[in-house]
Amino acid sequence: MNDRTLLAGCGLEAGYGPSQVLFGLDLEIRAGEVVTLLGRNGMGKSTTIKTLIGGLPLRCGEVRFGGRPIHGLRADAIARLGVAVVPEGRQCFPNLTVREHLIAFADRRNDSAAPWTLERLYALFPRLRERAGHMGNELSGGEQQMLAIARALSTNPRLLILDEATEGLAPVIREEIWQCLAQLKAAGQTTLVVDKYVERLLRLADRHFILERGRIVWRGSSAELDADRALWQRYLGV
Ligand SMILES: Nc1ncnc2c1ncn2[C@@H]1O[C@H](COP(=O)(O)OP(=O)(O)OP(=O)(O)O)[C@@H](O)[C@H]1O
């Protein structure tokens, strides 16, 4: 830990019923960083996120956010502290308009020197401004993903977490999402990204963690990951 650490998971153990998935996992994210969690399918990336945000009970270990222990808090309490998640599968409401999605979570808003107003969100995602009056179920997959990210930002999160946010999107839309994340990074947004496009993530992220069977087996900078292609083959299958 250093004094810029925003989120730290230490010795995390968790699982489902009798099956243990995380075996003493350690990771930390510093304020202003973009960090990725990488690993092949089934290695425990989504389970790690669920554990960090109160969606799955910890069996052992601790999670700290802004220096304070948050393990044992419910997911909604953790969200109120300033952790926003864009889950796999987007989860837009079919019967709410884009605008309604973006104002629906106003009560969850954290104080911020530069709050995410509707205007700022539309400036980041001009496509959402064009679609403001459309229902969730009238949006394309890419638009739904943008809406999911904008909705997460509308709470002014101190930490934004994206779990496979570009899954199933056309390459051109995926690139739009990466460019938005780069803009967010430039604005100082701390972000944890789970995704499989390692090559693209090298440019976006500062540091990376590789997960293998519920343990962190490698951590390092983009330059270090770029330089060691044997790691990619061994742990990422690319
Ligand atoms: N709800 C659940 N109940 C039981 N086992 C689960 C559940 N969710 C995940 N698992 C198991 O936990 C292990 C880790 O899954 P997890 O979804 O965390 O992996 P992942 O790295 O995110 O992979 P993917 O990219 O496929 O989502 C897998 O063996 C998976 O089958």
The ligand as an SDF file (V2000), in Angstrom:
LIG
                    3D

 31 33  0  0  0  0  0  0  0  0999 V2000
  -22.4860  -18.3560   -9.4810 N   0  0  0  0  0  0  0  0  0  0  0  0
  -21.5530  -19.3160   -9.5510 C   0  0  0  0  0  0  0  0  0  0  0  0
  -21.7310  -20.5140   -8.9350 N   0  0  0  0  0  0  0  0  0  0  0  0
  -20.7850  -21.4930   -8.9700 C   0  0  0  0  0  0  0  0  0  0  0  0
  -19.6050  -21.3700   -9.5970 N   0  0  0  0  0  0  0  0  0  0  0  0
  -19.3590  -20.2090  -10.2300 C   0  0  0  0  0  0  0  0  0  0  0  0
  -20.3090  -19.1190  -10.2480 C   0  0  0  0  0  0  0  0  0  0  0  0
  -19.7780  -18.0950  -10.9520 N   0  0  0  0  0  0  0  0  0  0  0  0
  -18.5510  -18.5220  -11.3570 C   0  0  0  0  0  0  0  0  0  0  0  0
  -18.3090  -19.7730  -10.9330 N   0  0  0  0  0  0  0  0  0  0  0  0
  -17.0710  -20.5450  -11.1580 C   0  0  0  0  0  0  0  0  0  0  0  0
  -16.0000  -19.8260  -10.5800 O   0  0  0  0  0  0  0  0  0  0  0  0
  -14.8420  -19.9130  -11.4090 C   0  0  0  0  0  0  0  0  0  0  0  0
  -14.3570  -18.5110  -11.7600 C   0  0  0  0  0  0  0  0  0  0  0  0
  -15.3600  -17.8680  -12.5370 O   0  0  0  0  0  0  0  0  0  0  0  0
  -15.2880  -16.3250  -12.9230 P   0  0  0  0  0  0  0  0  0  0  0  0
  -16.5810  -15.9850  -13.6310 O   0  0  0  0  0  0  0  0  0  0  0  0
  -14.8960  -15.5240  -11.7530 O   0  0  0  0  0  0  0  0  0  0  0  0
  -14.0960  -16.3330  -13.9760 O   0  0  0  0  0  0  0  0  0  0  0  0
  -13.6530  -15.2410  -15.0160 P   0  0  0  0  0  0  0  0  0  0  0  0
  -12.1750  -15.1990  -14.9470 O   0  0  0  0  0  0  0  0  0  0  0  0
  -14.4090  -13.9850  -14.8050 O   0  0  0  0  0  0  0  0  0  0  0  0
  -14.0460  -15.9170  -16.3890 O   0  0  0  0  0  0  0  0  0  0  0  0
  -14.9890  -15.3960  -17.5820 P   0  0  0  0  0  0  0  0  0  0  0  0
  -14.1160  -14.5410  -18.4050 O   0  0  0  0  0  0  0  0  0  0  0  0
  -15.3500  -16.6860  -18.2490 O   0  0  0  0  0  0  0  0  0  0  0  0
  -16.1680  -14.6910  -16.9550 O   0  0  0  0  0  0  0  0  0  0  0  0
  -15.2360  -20.7470  -12.6180 C   0  0  0  0  0  0  0  0  0  0  0  0
  -14.8160  -22.0690  -12.3870 O   0  0  0  0  0  0  0  0  0  0  0  0
  -16.7420  -20.6460  -12.6360 C   0  0  0  0  0  0  0  0  0  0  0  0
  -17.3090  -21.8140  -13.1910 O   0  0  0  0  0  0  0  0  0  0  0  0
  1  2  1  0
  2  3  1  0
  2  7  2  0
  3  4  2  0
  4  5  1  0
  5  6  2  0
  6  7  1  0
  6 10  1  0
  7  8  1  0
  8  9  2  0
  9 10  1  0
 10 11  1  0
 11 12  1  0
 11 30  1  0
 12 13  1  0
 13 14  1  0
 13 28  1  0
 14 15  1  0
 15 16  1  0
 16 17  2  0
 16 18  1  0
 16 19  1  0
 19 20  1  0
 20 21  2  0
 20 22  1  0
 20 23  1  0
 23 24  1  0
 24 25  2  0
 24 26  1  0
 24 27  1  0
 28 29  1  0
 28 30  1  0
 30 31  1  0
M  END
$$$$
